[in-house]
Amino acid sequence: MSSFGSFFICGTGNTTCYLFINGALQELHWFKQSYGSWFVGDYVCEDGCIYTATPVDPVFILLPIFEEARMKKGDDPGKFRQLEDIIYISGYPGCKRLLSIAENSMQIVCDFKGNLQP
């Protein structure tokens, strides 16, 4: 099963399109030259643009979100929060899809209590 999602990336400030395929996260890239076409069998595709999907480690997406949600100030270590509160980003409902991959990918960089699955 696959689905698309757009996420605001805290570290860069950009919105990027991602594809979920069988529990894996892939970043979508679009490339088009001014003049270009593709031969597909006996057909010429005049558009000439190409889409690629490259695998992304979810830690690179989730870590900036977790760091910001911690609300660390000075020597204060910050606050522990529920995963649902951390993943929710206003204006980006697709971020809820990250819940399904958060447990497996974030165990290597975060301490957590109990089961992360909703």
N, CA, C and O atoms as a GROMACS GRO file, in nm:
protein
  472
    1MET      N    1   0.084  -0.118   0.000
    1MET     CA    2   0.000   0.000   0.000
    1MET      C    3   0.088   0.124   0.000
    1MET      O    4   0.188   0.130   0.072
    2SER      N    5   0.052   0.223  -0.080
    2SER     CA    6   0.131   0.345  -0.085
    2SER      C    7   0.040   0.467  -0.074
    2SER      O    8  -0.078   0.461  -0.110
    3SER      N    9   0.095   0.576  -0.022
    3SER     CA   10   0.021   0.701  -0.011
    3SER      C   11   0.120   0.817  -0.010
    3SER      O   12   0.238   0.800   0.021
    4PHE      N   13   0.070   0.935  -0.046
    4PHE     CA   14   0.153   1.055  -0.051
    4PHE      C   15   0.130   1.140   0.072
    4PHE      O   16   0.023   1.134   0.134
    5GLY      N   17   0.229   1.219   0.107
    5GLY     CA   18   0.215   1.315   0.216
    5GLY      C   19   0.314   1.428   0.198
    5GLY      O   20   0.425   1.408   0.149
    6SER      N   21   0.273   1.547   0.237
    6SER     CA   22   0.362   1.663   0.235
    6SER      C   23   0.393   1.702   0.378
    6SER      O   24   0.303   1.711   0.461
    7PHE      N   25   0.520   1.724   0.406
    7PHE     CA   26   0.561   1.759   0.541
    7PHE      C   27   0.642   1.886   0.540
    7PHE      O   28   0.722   1.910   0.449
    8PHE      N   29   0.622   1.965   0.643
    8PHE     CA   30   0.705   2.082   0.667
    8PHE      C   31   0.828   2.033   0.742
    8PHE      O   32   0.816   1.976   0.850
    9ILE      N   33   0.944   2.054   0.686
    9ILE     CA   34   1.067   2.006   0.746
    9ILE      C   35   1.124   2.117   0.834
    9ILE      O   36   1.168   2.221   0.784
   10CYS      N   37   1.123   2.093   0.965
   10CYS     CA   38   1.164   2.196   1.061
   10CYS      C   39   1.306   2.244   1.038
   10CYS      O   40   1.334   2.364   1.051
   11GLY      N   41   1.396   2.156   1.002
   11GLY     CA   42   1.536   2.194   0.987
   11GLY      C   43   1.561   2.286   0.869
   11GLY      O   44   1.648   2.373   0.876
   12THR      N   45   1.486   2.268   0.760
   12THR     CA   46   1.508   2.348   0.640
   12THR      C   47   1.404   2.457   0.620
   12THR      O   48   1.430   2.555   0.551
   13GLY      N   49   1.288   2.440   0.680
   13GLY     CA   50   1.180   2.536   0.660
   13GLY      C   51   1.105   2.514   0.530
   13GLY      O   52   1.021   2.596   0.493
   14ASN      N   53   1.134   2.406   0.459
   14ASN     CA   54   1.069   2.376   0.332
   14ASN      C   55   0.961   2.270   0.349
   14ASN      O   56   0.962   2.192   0.444
   15THR      N   57   0.868   2.268   0.254
   15THR     CA   58   0.770   2.162   0.247
   15THR      C   59   0.816   2.064   0.140
   15THR      O   60   0.851   2.105   0.029
   16THR      N   61   0.817   1.937   0.173
   16THR     CA   62   0.866   1.835   0.082
   16THR      C   63   0.761   1.726   0.068
   16THR      O   64   0.689   1.696   0.164
   17CYS      N   65   0.752   1.668  -0.049
   17CYS     CA   66   0.655   1.562  -0.074
   17CYS      C   67   0.720   1.426  -0.052
   17CYS      O   68   0.831   1.400  -0.098
   18TYR      N   69   0.649   1.340   0.021
   18TYR     CA   70   0.699   1.206   0.052
   18TYR      C   71   0.599   1.101   0.010
   18TYR      O   72   0.479   1.128  -0.002
   19LEU      N   73   0.650   0.983  -0.011
   19LEU     CA   74   0.569   0.868  -0.049
   19LEU      C   75   0.592   0.758   0.052
   19LEU      O   76   0.705   0.722   0.082
   20PHE      N   77   0.482   0.704   0.105
   20PHE     CA   78   0.489   0.589   0.195
   20PHE      C   79   0.463   0.464   0.113
   20PHE      O   80   0.358   0.451   0.051
   21ILE      N   81   0.559   0.371   0.113
   21ILE     CA   82   0.542   0.245   0.042
   21ILE      C   83   0.576   0.132   0.138
   21ILE      O   84   0.690   0.119   0.181
   22ASN      N   85   0.476   0.051   0.171
   22ASN     CA   86   0.495  -0.064   0.260
   22ASN      C   87   0.572  -0.030   0.387
   22ASN      O   88   0.665  -0.101   0.425
   23GLY      N   89   0.534   0.079   0.452
   23GLY     CA   90   0.597   0.118   0.578
   23GLY      C   91   0.729   0.190   0.564
   23GLY      O   92   0.790   0.225   0.665
   24ALA      N   93   0.775   0.212   0.442
   24ALA     CA   94   0.901   0.285   0.420
   24ALA      C   95   0.870   0.425   0.367
   24ALA      O   96   0.768   0.447   0.301
   25LEU      N   97   0.957   0.518   0.397
   25LEU     CA   98   0.940   0.657   0.357
   25LEU      C   99   1.036   0.689   0.244
   25LEU      O  100   1.155   0.660   0.251
   26GLN      N  101   0.982   0.750   0.137
   26GLN     CA  102   1.066   0.790   0.024
   26GLN      C  103   1.036   0.935  -0.012
   26GLN      O  104   0.920   0.977  -0.014
   27GLU      N  105   1.141   1.010  -0.041
   27GLU     CA  106   1.126   1.150  -0.081
   27GLU      C  107   1.108   1.157  -0.232
   27GLU      O  108   1.182   1.093  -0.307
   28LEU      N  109   1.009   1.235  -0.276
   28LEU     CA  110   0.983   1.250  -0.419
   28LEU      C  111   1.059   1.370  -0.475
   28LEU      O  112   1.063   1.477  -0.415
   29HIS      N  113   1.120   1.349  -0.591
   29HIS     CA  114   1.192   1.455  -0.661
   29HIS      C  115   1.134   1.468  -0.801
   29HIS      O  116   1.097   1.368  -0.863
   30TRP      N  117   1.127   1.589  -0.850
   30TRP     CA  118   1.077   1.616  -0.984
   30TRP      C  119   1.183   1.692  -1.061
   30TRP      O  120   1.241   1.787  -1.009
   31PHE      N  121   1.208   1.650  -1.184
   31PHE     CA  122   1.310   1.714  -1.266
   31PHE      C  123   1.256   1.731  -1.407
   31PHE      O  124   1.198   1.639  -1.464
   32LYS      N  125   1.277   1.850  -1.464
   32LYS     CA  126   1.235   1.875  -1.602
   32LYS      C  127   1.332   1.973  -1.666
   32LYS      O  128   1.361   2.079  -1.611
   33GLN      N  129   1.379   1.936  -1.784
   33GLN     CA  130   1.460   2.028  -1.862
   33GLN      C  131   1.368   2.108  -1.953
   33GLN      O  132   1.252   2.071  -1.975
   34SER      N  133   1.419   2.219  -2.005
   34SER     CA  134   1.337   2.304  -2.092
   34SER      C  135   1.287   2.229  -2.214
   34SER      O  136   1.170   2.240  -2.252
   35TYR      N  137   1.376   2.153  -2.276
   35TYR     CA  138   1.338   2.077  -2.395
   35TYR      C  139   1.377   1.933  -2.374
   35TYR      O  140   1.495   1.900  -2.363
   36GLY      N  141   1.280   1.848  -2.369
   36GLY     CA  142   1.310   1.707  -2.349
   36GLY      C  143   1.187   1.621  -2.370
   36GLY      O  144   1.075   1.664  -2.344
   37SER      N  145   1.209   1.502  -2.418
   37SER     CA  146   1.103   1.404  -2.441
   37SER      C  147   1.155   1.267  -2.404
   37SER      O  148   1.276   1.246  -2.389
   38TRP      N  149   1.064   1.173  -2.391
   38TRP     CA  150   1.098   1.035  -2.362
   38TRP      C  151   1.037   0.945  -2.467
   38TRP      O  152   0.926   0.968  -2.515
   39PHE      N  153   1.112   0.842  -2.503
   39PHE     CA  154   1.056   0.737  -2.588
   39PHE      C  155   1.009   0.625  -2.497
   39PHE      O  156   1.088   0.569  -2.421
   40VAL      N  157   0.882   0.592  -2.506
   40VAL     CA  158   0.824   0.484  -2.427
   40VAL      C  159   0.764   0.386  -2.527
   40VAL      O  160   0.653   0.406  -2.577
   41GLY      N  161   0.839   0.280  -2.554
   41GLY     CA  162   0.795   0.186  -2.657
   41GLY      C  163   0.793   0.256  -2.792
   41GLY      O  164   0.895   0.310  -2.836
   42ASP      N  165   0.678   0.256  -2.858
   42ASP     CA  166   0.661   0.324  -2.986
   42ASP      C  167   0.599   0.463  -2.970
   42ASP      O  168   0.554   0.523  -3.068
   43TYR      N  169   0.596   0.513  -2.850
   43TYR     CA  170   0.528   0.638  -2.819
   43TYR      C  171   0.631   0.742  -2.773
   43TYR      O  172   0.728   0.708  -2.705
   44VAL      N  173   0.610   0.868  -2.811
   44VAL     CA  174   0.696   0.977  -2.764
   44VAL      C  175   0.618   1.057  -2.660
   44VAL      O  176   0.512   1.113  -2.689
   45CYS      N  177   0.671   1.061  -2.540
   45CYS     CA  178   0.612   1.140  -2.432
   45CYS      C  179   0.677   1.278  -2.436
   45CYS      O  180   0.794   1.292  -2.403
   46GLU      N  181   0.601   1.379  -2.478
   46GLU     CA  182   0.657   1.512  -2.502
   46GLU      C  183   0.686   1.589  -2.374
   46GLU      O  184   0.765   1.684  -2.376
   47ASP      N  185   0.626   1.551  -2.264
   47ASP     CA  186   0.644   1.624  -2.138
   47ASP      C  187   0.791   1.626  -2.097
   47ASP      O  188   0.845   1.733  -2.066
   48GLY      N  189   0.856   1.513  -2.096
   48GLY     CA  190   0.999   1.504  -2.066
   48GLY      C  191   1.037   1.516  -1.920
   48GLY      O  192   1.156   1.512  -1.888
   49CYS      N  193   0.940   1.531  -1.830
   49CYS     CA  194   0.977   1.541  -1.689
   49CYS      C  195   0.992   1.400  -1.630
   49CYS      O  196   0.942   1.302  -1.684
   50ILE      N  197   1.063   1.394  -1.520
   50ILE     CA  198   1.086   1.264  -1.455
   50ILE      C  199   1.066   1.280  -1.304
   50ILE      O  200   1.107   1.380  -1.245
   51TYR      N  201   1.004   1.181  -1.246
   51TYR     CA  202   0.986   1.176  -1.101
   51TYR      C  203   1.070   1.061  -1.048
   51TYR      O  204   1.072   0.952  -1.105
   52THR      N  205   1.139   1.085  -0.939
   52THR     CA  206   1.214   0.978  -0.874
   52THR      C  207   1.177   0.976  -0.726
   52THR      O  208   1.144   1.079  -0.668
   53ALA      N  209   1.184   0.859  -0.669
   53ALA     CA  210   1.159   0.842  -0.526
   53ALA      C  211   1.283   0.778  -0.464
   53ALA      O  212   1.324   0.669  -0.505
   54THR      N  213   1.341   0.846  -0.367
   54THR     CA  214   1.461   0.794  -0.302
   54THR      C  215   1.430   0.762  -0.156
   54THR      O  216   1.362   0.840  -0.088
   55PRO      N  217   1.478   0.648  -0.106
   55PRO     CA  218   1.453   0.612   0.034
   55PRO      C  219   1.513   0.716   0.129
   55PRO      O  220   1.622   0.769   0.104
   56VAL      N  221   1.441   0.743   0.237
   56VAL     CA  222   1.485   0.839   0.338
   56VAL      C  223   1.475   0.772   0.474
   56VAL      O  224   1.376   0.705   0.504
   57ASP      N  225   1.577   0.791   0.555
   57ASP     CA  226   1.570   0.743   0.693
   57ASP      C  227   1.477   0.836   0.769
   57ASP      O  228   1.503   0.956   0.776
   58PRO      N  229   1.368   0.785   0.826
   58PRO     CA  230   1.272   0.870   0.897
   58PRO      C  231   1.332   0.949   1.012
   58PRO      O  232   1.275   1.050   1.054
   59VAL      N  233   1.445   0.907   1.064
   59VAL     CA  234   1.510   0.981   1.172
   59VAL      C  235   1.539   1.124   1.128
   59VAL      O  236   1.526   1.217   1.208
   60PHE      N  237   1.579   1.144   1.003
   60PHE     CA  238   1.611   1.278   0.955
   60PHE      C  239   1.487   1.367   0.947
   60PHE      O  240   1.499   1.489   0.954
   61ILE      N  241   1.370   1.308   0.934
   61ILE     CA  242   1.245   1.385   0.933
   61ILE      C  243   1.197   1.407   1.075
   61ILE      O  244   1.154   1.517   1.110
   62LEU      N  245   1.203   1.303   1.158
   62LEU     CA  246   1.146   1.308   1.292
   62LEU      C  247   1.233   1.380   1.394
   62LEU      O  248   1.179   1.445   1.484
   63LEU      N  249   1.363   1.371   1.383
   63LEU     CA  250   1.451   1.429   1.485
   63LEU      C  251   1.430   1.580   1.503
   63LEU      O  252   1.419   1.625   1.617
   64PRO      N  253   1.425   1.660   1.397
   64PRO     CA  254   1.399   1.803   1.418
   64PRO      C  255   1.261   1.829   1.480
   64PRO      O  256   1.245   1.923   1.558
   65ILE      N  257   1.162   1.747   1.445
   65ILE     CA  258   1.029   1.761   1.503
   65ILE      C  259   1.034   1.732   1.652
   65ILE      O  260   0.976   1.805   1.732
   66PHE      N  261   1.103   1.624   1.690
   66PHE     CA  262   1.114   1.586   1.831
   66PHE      C  263   1.193   1.691   1.910
   66PHE      O  264   1.158   1.724   2.023
   67GLU      N  265   1.299   1.744   1.850
   67GLU     CA  266   1.381   1.844   1.918
   67GLU      C  267   1.301   1.971   1.946
   67GLU      O  268   1.310   2.028   2.055
   68GLU      N  269   1.224   2.014   1.849
   68GLU     CA  270   1.143   2.135   1.868
   68GLU      C  271   1.032   2.111   1.970
   68GLU      O  272   1.001   2.201   2.049
   69ALA      N  273   0.973   1.993   1.971
   69ALA     CA  274   0.864   1.961   2.062
   69ALA      C  275   0.911   1.950   2.207
   69ALA      O  276   0.831   1.961   2.299
   70ARG      N  277   1.038   1.930   2.226
   70ARG     CA  278   1.095   1.914   2.360
   70ARG      C  279   1.088   2.042   2.442
   70ARG      O  280   1.083   2.037   2.565
   71MET      N  281   1.086   2.156   2.375
   71MET     CA  282   1.078   2.288   2.440
   71MET      C  283   1.191   2.309   2.541
   71MET      O  284   1.166   2.353   2.653
   72LYS      N  285   1.312   2.278   2.501
   72LYS     CA  286   1.429   2.294   2.588
   72LYS      C  287   1.466   2.441   2.600
   72LYS      O  288   1.468   2.515   2.502
   73LYS      N  289   1.496   2.483   2.724
   73LYS     CA  290   1.538   2.621   2.750
   73LYS      C  291   1.657   2.619   2.845
   73LYS      O  292   1.646   2.568   2.957
   74GLY      N  293   1.769   2.673   2.803
   74GLY     CA  294   1.888   2.680   2.887
   74GLY      C  295   1.933   2.544   2.935
   74GLY      O  296   1.952   2.452   2.855
   75ASP      N  297   1.951   2.530   3.067
   75ASP     CA  298   1.994   2.403   3.126
   75ASP      C  299   1.878   2.306   3.148
   75ASP      O  300   1.901   2.190   3.181
   76ASP      N  301   1.756   2.353   3.131
   76ASP     CA  302   1.639   2.267   3.146
   76ASP      C  303   1.639   2.162   3.035
   76ASP      O  304   1.651   2.198   2.918
   77PRO      N  305   1.627   2.033   3.068
   77PRO     CA  306   1.632   1.929   2.965
   77PRO      C  307   1.511   1.926   2.873
   77PRO      O  308   1.512   1.856   2.772
   78GLY      N  309   1.407   2.001   2.906
   78GLY     CA  310   1.288   2.001   2.822
   78GLY      C  311   1.179   1.916   2.882
   78GLY      O  312   1.188   1.874   2.997
   79LYS      N  313   1.075   1.892   2.803
   79LYS     CA  314   0.958   1.819   2.852
   79LYS      C  315   0.937   1.692   2.770
   79LYS      O  316   0.962   1.688   2.650
   80PHE      N  317   0.889   1.589   2.840
   80PHE     CA  318   0.846   1.469   2.771
   80PHE      C  319   0.701   1.489   2.731
   80PHE      O  320   0.621   1.539   2.810
   81ARG      N  321   0.666   1.451   2.609
   81ARG     CA  322   0.531   1.471   2.560
   81ARG      C  323   0.481   1.345   2.492
   81ARG      O  324   0.560   1.257   2.455
   82GLN      N  325   0.350   1.336   2.477
   82GLN     CA  326   0.289   1.224   2.407
   82GLN      C  327   0.326   1.231   2.259
   82GLN      O  328   0.338   1.340   2.203
   83LEU      N  329   0.344   1.116   2.197
   83LEU     CA  330   0.383   1.111   2.057
   83LEU      C  331   0.281   1.183   1.968
   83LEU      O  332   0.320   1.252   1.874
   84GLU      N  333   0.152   1.167   1.996
   84GLU     CA  334   0.049   1.231   1.915
   84GLU      C  335   0.063   1.383   1.918
   84GLU      O  336   0.036   1.450   1.818
   85ASP      N  337   0.103   1.438   2.033
   85ASP     CA  338   0.122   1.583   2.044
   85ASP      C  339   0.246   1.629   1.968
   85ASP      O  340   0.249   1.740   1.914
   86ILE      N  341   0.347   1.546   1.966
   86ILE     CA  342   0.472   1.581   1.898
   86ILE      C  343   0.454   1.580   1.746
   86ILE      O  344   0.498   1.671   1.677
   87ILE      N  345   0.388   1.476   1.696
   87ILE     CA  346   0.375   1.457   1.551
   87ILE      C  347   0.278   1.557   1.489
   87ILE      O  348   0.292   1.590   1.371
   88TYR      N  349   0.180   1.606   1.564
   88TYR     CA  350   0.082   1.698   1.507
   88TYR      C  351   0.147   1.831   1.473
   88TYR      O  352   0.202   1.898   1.560
   89ILE      N  353   0.142   1.869   1.345
   89ILE     CA  354   0.193   1.998   1.299
   89ILE      C  355   0.079   2.067   1.227
   89ILE      O  356   0.027   2.016   1.128
   90SER      N  357   0.040   2.182   1.275
   90SER     CA  358  -0.073   2.256   1.219
   90SER      C  359  -0.054   2.280   1.070
   90SER      O  360   0.052   2.325   1.026
   91GLY      N  361  -0.157   2.249   0.992
   91GLY     CA  362  -0.152   2.270   0.848
   91GLY      C  363  -0.094   2.153   0.770
   91GLY      O  364  -0.094   2.156   0.647
   92TYR      N  365  -0.045   2.051   0.839
   92TYR     CA  366   0.014   1.935   0.773
   92TYR      C  367  -0.045   1.807   0.832
   92TYR      O  368   0.023   1.737   0.907
   93PRO      N  369  -0.171   1.775   0.797
   93PRO     CA  370  -0.233   1.655   0.854
   93PRO      C  371  -0.163   1.526   0.813
   93PRO      O  372  -0.180   1.424   0.879
   94GLY      N  373  -0.084   1.528   0.706
   94GLY     CA  374  -0.011   1.410   0.662
   94GLY      C  375   0.093   1.363   0.762
   94GLY      O  376   0.137   1.248   0.756
   95CYS      N  377   0.132   1.449   0.853
   95CYS     CA  378   0.233   1.412   0.953
   95CYS      C  379   0.184   1.301   1.044
   95CYS      O  380   0.265   1.230   1.104
   96LYS      N  381   0.053   1.285   1.057
   96LYS     CA  382  -0.001   1.176   1.139
   96LYS      C  383   0.044   1.040   1.085
   96LYS      O  384   0.051   0.943   1.160
   97ARG      N  385   0.073   1.032   0.956
   97ARG     CA  386   0.121   0.906   0.898
   97ARG      C  387   0.256   0.866   0.953
   97ARG      O  388   0.295   0.749   0.945
   98LEU      N  389   0.329   0.961   1.008
   98LEU     CA  390   0.460   0.930   1.065
   98LEU      C  391   0.449   0.847   1.192
   98LEU      O  392   0.547   0.786   1.235
   99LEU      N  393   0.331   0.845   1.255
   99LEU     CA  394   0.312   0.765   1.376
   99LEU      C  395   0.347   0.619   1.353
   99LEU      O  396   0.406   0.554   1.439
  100SER      N  397   0.310   0.568   1.236
  100SER     CA  398   0.331   0.426   1.208
  100SER      C  399   0.479   0.388   1.197
  100SER      O  400   0.514   0.272   1.218
  101ILE      N  401   0.565   0.483   1.165
  101ILE     CA  402   0.707   0.450   1.151
  101ILE      C  403   0.792   0.507   1.264
  101ILE      O  404   0.912   0.479   1.271
  102ALA      N  405   0.732   0.586   1.352
  102ALA     CA  406   0.809   0.653   1.458
  102ALA      C  407   0.872   0.555   1.555
  102ALA      O  408   0.988   0.573   1.594
  103GLU      N  409   0.800   0.452   1.596
  103GLU     CA  410   0.853   0.361   1.698
  103GLU      C  411   0.980   0.291   1.652
  103GLU      O  412   1.080   0.291   1.723
  104ASN      N  413   0.976   0.231   1.535
  104ASN     CA  414   1.092   0.156   1.487
  104ASN      C  415   1.212   0.245   1.456
  104ASN      O  416   1.326   0.205   1.479
  105SER      N  417   1.188   0.364   1.405
  105SER     CA  418   1.300   0.447   1.363
  105SER      C  419   1.359   0.531   1.475
  105SER      O  420   1.478   0.562   1.472
  106MET      N  421   1.280   0.570   1.574
  106MET     CA  422   1.329   0.662   1.677
  106MET      C  423   1.387   0.593   1.799
  106MET      O  424   1.444   0.660   1.885
  107GLN      N  425   1.375   0.462   1.810
  107GLN     CA  426   1.430   0.391   1.926
  107GLN      C  427   1.581   0.408   1.938
  107GLN      O  428   1.635   0.399   2.048
  108ILE      N  429   1.649   0.433   1.827
  108ILE     CA  430   1.795   0.445   1.831
  108ILE      C  431   1.842   0.581   1.881
  108ILE      O  432   1.959   0.596   1.917
  109VAL      N  433   1.752   0.682   1.884
  109VAL     CA  434   1.795   0.815   1.927
  109VAL      C  435   1.713   0.873   2.042
  109VAL      O  436   1.750   0.978   2.096
  110CYS      N  437   1.604   0.808   2.082
  110CYS     CA  438   1.516   0.863   2.186
  110CYS      C  439   1.487   0.759   2.294
  110CYS      O  440   1.485   0.639   2.268
  111ASP      N  441   1.465   0.809   2.415
  111ASP     CA  442   1.410   0.726   2.522
  111ASP      C  443   1.259   0.740   2.516
  111ASP      O  444   1.207   0.848   2.488
  112PHE      N  445   1.190   0.631   2.543
  112PHE     CA  446   1.044   0.638   2.544
  112PHE      C  447   0.990   0.543   2.648
  112PHE      O  448   1.055   0.446   2.688
  113LYS      N  449   0.868   0.572   2.691
  113LYS     CA  450   0.800   0.487   2.787
  113LYS      C  451   0.686   0.416   2.717
  113LYS      O  452   0.613   0.477   2.638
  114GLY      N  453   0.670   0.289   2.745
  114GLY     CA  454   0.555   0.215   2.694
  114GLY      C  455   0.558   0.196   2.544
  114GLY      O  456   0.662   0.207   2.479
  115ASN      N  457   0.441   0.166   2.491
  115ASN     CA  458   0.424   0.139   2.350
  115ASN      C  459   0.394   0.268   2.276
  115ASN      O  460   0.305   0.342   2.317
  116LEU      N  461   0.466   0.297   2.169
  116LEU     CA  462   0.443   0.419   2.094
  116LEU      C  463   0.326   0.409   1.999
  116LEU      O  464   0.277   0.512   1.951
  117GLN      N  465   0.279   0.291   1.970
  117GLN     CA  466   0.169   0.276   1.876
  117GLN      C  467   0.040   0.327   1.938
  117GLN      O  468   0.013   0.298   2.055
  118PRO      N  469  -0.041   0.404   1.862
  118PRO     CA  470  -0.167   0.458   1.915
  118PRO      C  471  -0.269   0.349   1.939
  118PRO      O  472  -0.380   0.377   1.984
   0.00000   0.00000   0.00000
